[in-house]
Amino acid sequence: MTALTLSTAAAPGLRADAIVIGVAKGAKGPVVAPGADAVDNAYDGKLAGVLETLGASGAEGELTKLPAPAGFKAPLVVAVGLGAVPEKDAGYDAEALRKAAGVAARALAGSKKAAFALPLEGPDAVGAIGEGVLLGAYAFDTYKDSGKDAKAKNGNAPLAEAALLGGKPRDAAHKAAVARAVAVSEELNRSRDLINMPPNDLTPQAFAAVAQDAAKEHGLKVQVLDDKALTKGGYGGILGVGGGSAATPRLVKLTYTHPNAEKHLAFVGKGITYDSGGISLKPAGHNETMKCDMSGAAAVFAAVVAAARLGLEVNVTGWLALAENMPSGSAVRPGDVLRMYSGKTVEVLNTDAEGRLVLADALWAASLEKPDAIVDVATLTGAMMLALGSRTFGVMANDDAFRSAVYEAAEEVGEPAWPMPLPEHLRKGMDSTVADIANMGERMGGGLVAGLFLKEFVGEGITWAHLDIAGPAFNEGGAFGYTPKGGTGSAVRTLVRLAELTAAGDLG
């Protein structure tokens, strides 16, 4: 991953491939943002006019390249848009800095070093710019044939080093901000790697092995239940979904504990390593990206490891419900009844509504430990994509205050989210004549129906939230901001922030 450093060096004398500056959108044209004073001075204070001549406006995500002025050791200036100029006395929004840094880092692929002279007004800005650089520079090249040298020549290798100008290497708050950015970004990028891996390599067993390796590396406890242990334990949901595949299912429990912790969070992730739809086979055109159906488990895995790396004073348990949903002679059928780990029975009306089945078992397992709160993460429903689009995830909960807290945490870290209701009248549509509940209900409001189903498997009195990340988990369009094409790592930063708030006693 890109090396991240703090630097007090002046931009003109710094040896680098490029100097990155910010430009904002003013009422009368582009405005050079703070941090770029030395560059602007070298243009005799006319840099904004030069950029406007080149077509720059300062709009968010806009990028303009121009030759560095005489006397600079870097040959290139990269001006990246920050959006509207902040109101008087207000600094630049952390997300604007994060996105700008990501755009620049991605544009500088193939470069050895870049100096980021963006507005750096304190530790929060250091962290935001650092995250933007590290997430924007991400590339998944595991399956590319060309070697590192060839990629560098083709400009495909990630930016090797980023120096944050104006950062204070000896300042404890600045150093802590960089350390946090590195820990969170490295684990988020690892979740992206998992999401992007082809399903023939990332089976439930292979995913479990990755978790075991990470647990050993970071001092976590890990427990892996294989198909035999799941059968003995009565995990009918996970076994039912995974029964049609030669790759047998797993339930992985990752545990991070801190000696001073007073609270316990449980994170539960849907980990369908490939979703064909099962007997209720998906139509053509809907299968190609279904390797991403384990994005929830990837997010939970990354968040637990990040919490450990940050040493947060909170106990965090991650549950990864891993299975491959395939059609075969042993696959669960529409009309089958499964007895879940909780003891409840579920009539399966559609085998492509499988995520809620594996989550139900994991939610009940998490509930038995009586955590202070449970948050599950899942690429659960196409209905949520229809409701909120491809960049926003839905937040449902059995407690309005907790739902608001989760939403606010997501917004704080730059992950678009929206609070959604759980209307009780939709529960009736899941009534079954042969079982306690059916896995399908009314078609309209399908994302909310799925949330109501999951609610049935949360232990009594336990605060719970459900994040449906079906839209933002996998980006099928072009890269934007610090978000690449493919796996995004959606919800990782929200979960980490929830853990931080809980550790600080700010989450109830």
Buried (B, 14 or more C-beta within 10 A) or exposed (E): BBEBBBBEEEBBEBEBBBBBBBBBBBEEBBBBBBBBBBBBEBBEEEBBBBBBEEEBBBBBBBBBEBEBBEEBEBEBBBBBBBBBBBEEEEBBBBBBBBBBBBBBBBBBBBBEBBBBBBBBBEBBBBBBBBBBBBBBBBBBEEEEEEEEEEBBEEEBBBBBBBBBBBBBEEBEEBBBBBBBBBBBBBBBBBBBBBBBBEBEEBBBBBBBBBBBEBBEEBEBEBEBBBBEEBEEBBBBBBBBBBBBBEBBBBBBBBBBBBEEBEBBBBBBBBBBBBBBBBBBBBEEEBBEBBBBBBBBBBBBBBBBBBBBBBEBBBBBBBBBBBBBBBBEEEBBEBEBBBBBBBEBBBBBBBBBBBBBBBBBBBBBBBBEBEBBBBBBBBBBBBBBBEBBEEBBBBBBBBBEEBBEBBBBBBBBBBBBBBBBBBEEEBBEBBEBEEBBBBBBBBEEBBBBBBBBBBBBBBBEEBBBBBBBBBBBBBBEEEBBBBBBBBBBBBBBBBBBBBBBBBBEEEBE
